Amino acid sequence: MASCNIGHLPVVDLNFVVGMVSIGDIVKNIMNQQGYQIKYVETYIKGHGAA
């Protein structure tokens, strides 16, 4: 989206536009996913590492 200067995309269901998604929405989602992955790794290290 960024390389093509597209800021918003329609969300379509059965040929009807039901919403819009922005590049900001996608970035927020990626950041949330990375946050969960970081917490998982931290928990894994703390739970299985040397005390």
Backbone bond lengths (Angstrom), bond angles and torsions (degrees), N, CA, C in turn:
res aa  C-N    CA-C-N  psi(-1)  N-CA   C-N-CA  omega(-1)  CA-C   N-CA-C  phi
1 M - - - 1.450 - - 1.524 110.57 -
2 A 1.327 116.17 -45.11 1.462 119.50 -176.66 1.525 111.56 -65.62
3 S 1.315 116.72 -41.48 1.469 118.84 -177.26 1.532 112.12 -68.81
4 C 1.316 116.99 -20.23 1.470 120.72 178.52 1.525 112.13 -104.86
5 N 1.339 116.69 9.98 1.468 121.93 -179.12 1.531 112.85 55.35
6 I 1.334 115.27 40.85 1.464 121.19 176.72 1.521 107.73 -103.94
7 G 1.324 116.52 118.74 1.461 120.30 -177.15 1.515 114.12 -95.58
8 H 1.332 116.76 -24.62 1.461 121.24 -176.90 1.528 110.23 -141.49
9 L 1.317 115.62 147.84 1.459 121.57 175.13 1.523 109.12 -130.93
10 P 1.333 117.20 143.70 1.465 118.86 177.30 1.527 110.91 -76.77
11 V 1.319 115.38 148.06 1.460 122.15 171.56 1.522 105.18 -102.65
12 V 1.334 116.22 121.77 1.468 121.22 -172.02 1.522 110.01 -117.70
13 D 1.342 115.66 137.69 1.458 122.60 174.17 1.522 107.67 -133.41
14 L 1.315 116.45 116.79 1.466 121.58 -179.07 1.533 112.04 52.96
15 N 1.323 115.20 47.53 1.468 122.98 177.75 1.521 114.64 67.30
16 F 1.335 118.16 13.49 1.460 121.90 175.79 1.522 109.02 -115.13
17 V 1.315 116.44 133.61 1.463 120.54 175.53 1.521 107.96 -73.55
18 V 1.337 115.71 120.56 1.469 120.57 -178.11 1.527 111.66 -110.71
19 G 1.331 116.91 -3.43 1.457 120.19 178.91 1.512 111.26 175.34
20 M 1.318 113.62 -175.60 1.461 121.00 178.01 1.525 107.96 -135.01
21 V 1.318 115.89 147.41 1.455 121.62 174.17 1.524 107.23 -123.78
22 S 1.329 115.26 135.40 1.465 119.62 -179.59 1.518 110.08 -105.94
23 I 1.309 115.42 164.73 1.458 119.55 177.25 1.534 109.64 -63.05
24 G 1.333 117.02 -31.10 1.468 120.33 175.85 1.514 112.11 -64.29
25 D 1.341 117.13 -38.66 1.466 121.11 176.55 1.521 110.76 -60.35
26 I 1.313 116.01 -42.35 1.465 121.03 -178.80 1.524 110.73 -67.76
27 V 1.324 116.99 -42.82 1.473 120.78 178.95 1.526 110.22 -62.43
28 K 1.341 117.74 -43.77 1.468 120.91 178.42 1.526 110.90 -60.45
29 N 1.331 116.82 -41.26 1.457 120.70 179.72 1.527 111.16 -64.46
30 I 1.316 117.08 -43.50 1.465 120.90 178.60 1.524 110.32 -62.22
31 M 1.329 117.17 -42.20 1.466 120.59 179.54 1.522 110.95 -63.96
32 N 1.325 117.95 -40.05 1.460 121.22 177.45 1.520 111.05 -63.24
33 Q 1.327 117.02 -43.72 1.463 120.82 179.24 1.527 110.81 -62.23
34 Q 1.325 116.85 -41.74 1.461 120.31 179.10 1.520 110.31 -65.64
35 G 1.326 116.80 -37.22 1.463 120.48 178.17 1.515 111.31 -61.66
36 Y 1.327 117.15 -42.97 1.468 120.74 178.17 1.521 110.72 -64.68
37 Q 1.312 117.58 -39.43 1.459 120.93 179.37 1.525 110.71 -66.20
38 I 1.315 117.93 -40.36 1.460 121.79 178.39 1.525 110.15 -63.71
39 K 1.335 117.49 -44.64 1.476 120.71 178.15 1.518 111.16 -61.55
40 Y 1.334 117.12 -39.45 1.459 120.88 179.05 1.529 110.47 -62.31
41 V 1.328 116.22 -46.36 1.467 120.12 -179.24 1.524 110.37 -64.97
42 E 1.339 117.65 -41.58 1.463 120.49 178.04 1.520 111.02 -60.92
43 T 1.325 116.53 -43.41 1.473 120.50 178.59 1.506 110.70 -64.60
44 Y 1.313 117.54 -40.88 1.449 121.63 178.68 1.525 110.78 -61.68
45 I 1.315 116.10 -45.74 1.472 120.50 -178.61 1.523 110.17 -65.74
46 K 1.315 117.34 -46.55 1.466 121.24 -179.37 1.527 111.28 -65.33
47 G 1.304 117.42 -36.62 1.457 121.30 -177.27 1.514 113.45 -79.38
48 H 1.333 117.42 -23.64 1.457 120.74 -175.71 1.523 114.24 -119.54
49 G 1.325 116.71 -4.10 1.466 119.33 -178.44 1.528 112.08 -88.12
50 A 1.285 115.64 176.04 1.483 120.78 177.86 1.517 108.73 -72.38
51 A 1.301 115.90 143.04 1.468 121.92 -176.94 1.463 113.07 -79.82
